[in-house]
Amino acid sequence: GARWHGRAARLLDDAEAPTDEIAVHLLPLAPAGDPAVVGILRSAATAALGAGAPESAVQYLTRALAEPPPAHARVAILRELGAAEASLHKPAGAEHLQEALRSSSRPRERAEIARELAVPLMHSGQMREAVDFLERATRELGPGDRELRLQLEADIIGARRLHPALREAALERVKALRAARLEGRTFGERVALSAVALEPDLPVGTAAESIECAMRALGDGRLLAEAGVESPAFWYATSALILADGFEPAEAVLESALADARFRGSTVGLAFGFGFRALLRYRTGRLAESEADARQALGISPRARWAASVYGLLFLIEILLERGRPEDAARAVAASGLDSNDGATLPLLLIRHGRGRVSLALGDTDAGLRDMRAAADELEAG
């Protein structure tokens, strides 16, 4: 049993075997507070993430946390574990990142953790909570640190924009960022530009300006490499391209994103990739392909109240109505479990509006108008 695993781990370590081969034998051992064990498990987790196996990384890091690690390594392990779990859309991801935030006392590190935590919170529709963590981190940050401030500002805009009651302040902040005339030379500038790209400077801004801003944000593949395929900033810039009819660059960006998500084993990245490719194909008239993509986005995480599923359903409703199949649209809404009336985030309100249009197409005028008015009232109230 355990003694055999311990002996095997020592022999493999002496033979300088790959860390994952050693780590497998460390998993069943009783925790003993051994820093060497923690080090091997963390190395194996890093290798697993690099090989697109976040599930294995979660296993290794969970065991490293149980060892337990030396106090100085605990925050880093909680962050690594939380990020791996969040990429698989596991609720424990946000919990471990919150624990990392509570355990850290360094303002810069706390700001970085707040950004990591905001991602799963936003993906699960918890916009107010995300804004609270991000704004608190901004207040704690000392003067200077322009890069991190730009990143936090973009995240705050992203979270506020998706909640009607918080949206107005987001648009004010976009104006301030636009006035800064950022060029996209640094990571912080690219993240900030992604927030600006999605909000054209109405009424004078043009689609060409939005495309140009999105392209500066994406930085020829740099934003995807730096921020990752689960980053809201990456998807703001990509969706800005699609909505401004920058279809050719958007197609290339989406193919890169899907390839990256497959390579990393990112559930969240795949669902977003298929969802936004569905939107691109819908807007370029490829309705059958668009429907297949939207269904694939939904199929990755059925019945989940998280961003990628919500967008997948939103696009699928549009596609099926366009194809003259309101019955299929009604079935998709019912099967998703997203048709409940609660949820004040912008995407969920748009789904309620879409459900109203489905009811109208099926001849149920009362239900259709009720849903459309309720969604409109919530949006107005914001």
C-alpha positions in Angstrom: 0.0 0.0 0.0 1.2 3.4 1.1 4.7 2.1 2.0 5.2 0.7 -1.5 4.1 4.0 -3.1 6.5 5.9 -0.9 9.4 3.6 -1.9 8.4 3.9 -5.6 8.3 7.7 -5.3 11.8 7.8 -3.7 13.3 5.4 -6.4 11.8 7.4 -9.2 13.0 10.7 -7.7 16.5 9.2 -7.4 16.4 8.2 -11.0 15.3 11.7 -12.0 12.0 10.5 -13.5 9.4 13.0 -14.8 7.6 14.7 -12.0 4.2 13.3 -13.0 5.4 9.7 -12.6 6.6 10.5 -9.1 3.5 12.5 -8.2 1.2 9.6 -9.0 2.9 7.7 -6.1 2.7 10.6 -3.8 -1.1 11.0 -4.0 -2.0 8.1 -1.8 0.6 8.9 0.9 -0.5 10.3 4.3 0.2 14.0 4.5 3.4 14.7 6.5 4.2 18.4 6.0 7.2 17.6 3.6 8.2 20.6 1.5 9.9 18.2 -1.0 6.6 16.4 -1.6 4.8 19.8 -2.1 7.5 20.8 -4.6 7.2 17.7 -6.7 3.3 17.9 -6.7 3.5 21.6 -7.9 6.0 20.8 -10.6 3.7 17.9 -11.8 0.7 20.3 -11.8 2.6 22.8 -13.9 3.5 20.1 -16.4 -0.1 18.8 -16.4 -1.4 22.4 -17.2 1.2 22.7 -20.0 0.0 19.4 -21.4 -3.7 20.5 -21.4 -4.7 18.3 -18.4 -6.1 20.7 -15.8 -8.0 17.8 -14.1 -4.6 16.2 -13.2 -3.3 19.6 -12.0 -6.3 20.0 -9.7 -5.6 16.5 -8.2 -1.9 17.3 -7.6 -2.5 20.8 -6.1 -5.3 19.6 -3.9 -2.9 17.0 -2.5 -0.1 19.6 -2.1 -2.5 21.8 -0.1 -3.3 18.8 2.2 0.5 18.1 2.9 0.3 21.1 4.1 2.8 23.4 2.3 5.1 25.8 4.1 3.2 29.0 5.0 5.1 31.1 2.4 3.9 28.8 -0.5 0.3 28.5 0.5 -1.1 31.6 -1.3 0.7 30.6 -4.6 -0.7 27.0 -4.4 -4.3 28.3 -3.7 -4.0 30.6 -6.7 -2.7 27.8 -9.0 -5.5 25.4 -7.8 -8.2 28.1 -8.1 -7.1 29.0 -11.6 -7.0 25.3 -12.7 -10.5 24.7 -11.2 -11.9 27.9 -12.7 -10.7 26.8 -16.2 -12.9 23.7 -15.7 -15.8 25.9 -14.4 -15.7 24.2 -11.0 -17.2 26.4 -8.2 -14.3 25.5 -5.9 -12.1 27.7 -8.2 -13.6 31.0 -6.9 -13.6 29.6 -3.3 -9.9 28.8 -3.4 -9.1 32.2 -5.0 -11.1 34.0 -2.3 -9.1 32.0 0.3 -5.8 33.1 -1.5 -7.0 36.7 -1.3 -7.8 36.4 2.4 -4.4 34.9 3.1 -2.4 37.6 1.2 -1.4 40.9 2.8 0.6 42.4 -0.1 -1.4 45.0 -2.0 0.1 44.2 -5.4 -0.4 40.4 -5.0 -4.0 41.0 -3.7 -4.7 43.1 -6.8 -3.5 40.2 -9.0 -5.6 37.7 -7.1 -8.6 40.0 -7.3 -8.2 40.0 -11.1 -8.0 36.1 -11.2 -11.0 35.9 -8.9 -13.1 38.3 -11.0 -12.9 35.9 -14.0 -15.0 33.0 -12.5 -17.3 35.4 -10.7 -18.1 37.2 -14.0 -18.4 33.9 -15.9 -21.0 32.9 -13.3 -22.9 36.2 -13.5 -21.8 37.6 -10.1 -21.0 41.1 -11.4 -21.5 43.0 -8.2 -19.2 40.7 -6.3 -16.5 41.0 -9.0 -16.8 44.8 -9.0 -16.5 44.9 -5.2 -13.3 42.8 -5.1 -11.7 44.8 -8.0 -12.5 48.2 -6.7 -11.3 47.3 -3.2 -8.0 46.1 -4.8 -7.7 49.3 -6.7 -8.1 51.4 -3.5 -5.4 49.3 -1.7 -2.9 49.7 -4.5 -0.3 52.4 -3.8 0.4 55.3 -6.2 2.2 54.3 -9.4 1.8 50.7 -10.8 0.1 52.1 -14.0 0.1 48.6 -15.6 -1.9 46.9 -12.9 -4.2 49.9 -12.6 -5.0 49.7 -16.3 -5.8 46.0 -16.0 -8.0 46.5 -13.0 -9.8 49.4 -14.7 -10.6 47.3 -17.7 -11.9 44.5 -15.5 -14.1 46.9 -13.5 -15.6 48.3 -16.8 -16.2 44.7 -18.0 -18.0 43.6 -14.9 -20.0 46.9 -14.6 -21.0 46.9 -18.2 -22.8 43.6 -17.9 -25.1 44.7 -15.1 -27.8 47.4 -16.0 -27.6 49.1 -12.6 -23.8 49.4 -12.8 -23.5 50.2 -16.5 -23.6 54.0 -16.5 -20.4 54.3 -14.4 -18.7 51.8 -16.8 -19.4 54.1 -19.8 -17.9 57.1 -17.9 -14.8 55.1 -17.2 -14.6 54.0 -20.9 -14.6 57.7 -21.9 -11.6 58.4 -19.6 -9.7 55.5 -21.0 -10.5 56.6 -24.6 -9.2 60.0 -23.8 -5.8 58.5 -22.7 -5.2 57.5 -26.4 -3.5 54.2 -25.5 -1.4 52.6 -28.2 -1.4 49.0 -27.0 2.4 48.9 -26.3 2.1 47.1 -23.0 0.0 44.3 -21.6 -2.0 46.8 -19.4 -2.7 49.0 -22.4 -3.9 46.1 -24.5 -6.3 44.9 -21.7 -7.6 48.5 -21.3 -8.1 48.9 -25.1 -10.2 45.7 -25.1 -12.6 47.5 -22.8 -12.7 50.6 -25.0 -13.1 48.6 -28.3 -16.5 47.2 -27.3 -18.1 50.6 -26.6 -18.0 52.8 -29.8 -17.7 56.5 -29.2 -21.4 57.2 -30.0 -22.7 58.9 -32.0 -19.4 59.8 -33.8 -17.4 56.6 -33.6 -17.2 54.4 -36.7 -17.0 50.6 -37.1 -13.5 51.1 -38.6 -12.3 52.8 -35.3 -13.8 49.9 -33.3 -11.9 47.4 -35.4 -8.7 49.3 -35.2 -9.0 49.6 -31.4 -9.8 45.8 -31.1 -6.8 45.0 -33.3 -4.5 47.1 -31.1 -5.9 45.3 -28.1 -5.3 41.9 -29.6 -1.8 42.9 -30.5 -1.2 40.3 -33.2 -1.8 37.3 -30.9 -0.1 38.8 -27.8 -3.3 39.4 -25.8 -4.3 35.7 -26.2 -0.8 34.6 -25.2 -0.6 36.9 -22.2 -4.1 37.0 -20.8 -5.2 33.5 -21.8 -8.3 32.1 -23.6 -10.5 32.5 -20.5 -9.8 36.1 -20.1 -12.8 38.5 -20.4 -10.5 41.1 -22.0 -9.6 38.7 -24.9 -13.3 38.1 -25.5 -14.2 41.8 -25.4 -11.7 42.6 -28.1 -12.8 39.5 -30.2 -16.6 40.3 -29.9 -15.8 44.0 -30.7 -14.3 42.8 -34.1 -17.4 40.7 -34.8 -19.9 43.4 -33.9 -18.0 46.0 -36.0 -18.1 43.6 -39.0 -14.4 42.9 -38.9 -15.2 39.4 -40.0 -11.9 38.3 -41.6 -9.6 39.2 -38.7 -12.3 37.8 -36.3 -12.3 34.4 -38.0 -8.5 34.1 -37.6 -8.6 35.2 -34.0 -11.4 32.6 -33.2 -9.5 29.8 -34.8 -6.4 30.7 -32.7 -8.6 30.8 -29.6 -10.2 27.4 -30.3 -6.8 25.8 -31.0 -5.4 27.3 -27.7 -8.4 26.1 -25.7 -8.1 22.6 -27.1 -4.4 22.6 -26.3 -5.0 23.7 -22.7 -8.0 21.5 -22.1 -10.0 24.7 -21.2 -13.7 24.0 -20.9 -14.4 27.7 -20.6 -12.2 28.7 -23.6 -13.9 26.1 -25.8 -17.4 27.2 -24.9 -16.6 30.8 -25.6 -14.8 29.9 -28.8 -17.8 28.0 -30.2 -20.3 30.6 -28.9 -18.6 33.6 -30.6 -17.8 31.6 -33.7 -21.6 31.0 -33.8 -22.2 34.7 -33.7 -19.6 35.3 -36.5 -21.1 32.7 -38.7 -24.6 34.0 -38.0 -23.6 37.5 -39.0 -22.0 36.2 -42.2 -25.0 34.2 -43.2 -23.7 30.7 -42.5 -26.7 29.7 -40.5 -26.4 25.9 -40.4 -22.7 26.1 -39.3 -23.7 28.8 -36.8 -26.4 26.6 -35.3 -23.9 23.7 -34.9 -21.4 26.0 -33.1 -24.1 27.4 -30.8 -25.3 23.9 -29.9 -21.7 22.8 -29.3 -21.1 25.8 -26.9 -24.2 24.9 -25.0 -23.4 21.2 -25.0 -20.0 21.8 -23.2 -21.8 22.8 -20.1 -25.5 22.2 -20.3 -27.9 23.8 -17.8 -25.2 26.1 -16.4 -25.9 29.7 -15.6 -22.5 30.9 -16.8 -21.4 33.3 -19.4 -20.5 30.9 -22.3 -23.8 28.9 -21.9 -25.8 32.1 -21.8 -24.2 33.6 -24.9 -24.5 30.2 -26.7 -28.3 30.1 -26.0 -28.7 33.8 -26.9 -27.1 33.2 -30.3 -29.0 29.9 -30.8 -32.4 31.7 -30.2 -31.5 34.3 -32.9 -30.3 31.6 -35.4 -33.4 29.4 -35.0 -35.8 32.3 -35.3 -34.0 33.4 -38.4 -34.3 29.9 -39.8 -38.0 29.9 -39.1 -37.9 27.3 -36.3 -39.5 28.9 -33.2 -40.5 25.5 -31.8 -36.8 24.4 -31.7 -35.9 27.7 -30.1 -38.5 27.2 -27.4 -37.2 23.6 -26.8 -33.6 25.0 -26.5 -34.6 27.6 -23.9 -36.5 25.0 -21.8 -33.7 22.4 -22.0 -31.1 25.0 -20.9 -32.7 25.7 -17.6 -31.9 29.4 -18.2 -35.5 30.4 -18.7 -36.2 31.4 -15.1 -37.1 35.0 -14.5 -34.4 35.8 -12.1 -31.1 37.3 -13.0 -30.5 41.0 -13.7 -27.3 40.7 -15.7 -27.4 42.0 -19.3 -27.1 38.5 -21.0 -29.9 37.0 -18.9 -32.2 39.9 -19.6 -31.4 39.5 -23.3 -32.4 35.8 -23.0 -35.7 36.8 -21.4 -36.2 39.2 -24.3 -35.4 36.4 -26.7 -37.8 34.1 -25.0 -40.5 36.8 -25.6 -39.7 36.8 -29.3 -40.0 33.0 -29.4 -43.4 33.2 -27.7 -44.6 35.8 -30.2 -43.4 33.7 -33.1 -45.4 30.8 -31.7 -48.5 33.0 -31.5 -48.5 33.4 -27.7 -48.7 37.2 -27.8 -49.4 37.8 -24.1 -46.5 35.7 -22.8 -44.2 37.2 -25.5 -45.0 40.9 -24.7 -44.8 40.2 -21.0 -41.3 38.8 -21.3 -40.2 41.6 -23.7 -41.6 44.3 -21.5 -40.1 42.9 -18.3 -36.7 42.7 -19.9 -37.0 46.2 -21.2 -38.2 47.6 -17.8 -35.1 46.0 -16.1 -32.8 47.5 -18.7 -34.5 50.9 -18.3 -34.3 50.7 -14.5 -30.5 50.2 -14.8 
